[in-house]
Amino acid sequence: MLQFQEFQLTQMYNESLVHLQAGEYKQAQFLLETIIQDPLSVNAEVSIHIKLLTFLLNKVLSVVSHL
């Protein structure tokens, strides 16, 4: 189940990047914030994959927030 949740979050991240490329910043920001608020992203005992995803999310979200 955990791997499926990780997959879903990764898919949402990829979708947010597609929105960024299309100039749809609000939609990208919404998806990124949704992922960050997901309990799996907040959990301190997650896999390295989720930790990396969370790092990338914060980095991209900081850029999107200033557009």
Secondary structure, DSSP 8 states (H G I E B T S, - for coil): -HHHHHHHHHHHHHHHHHHHHTT-HHHHHHHHHHHHHSHHHH-TT--HHHHHHHHHHHHHHHHHTT-
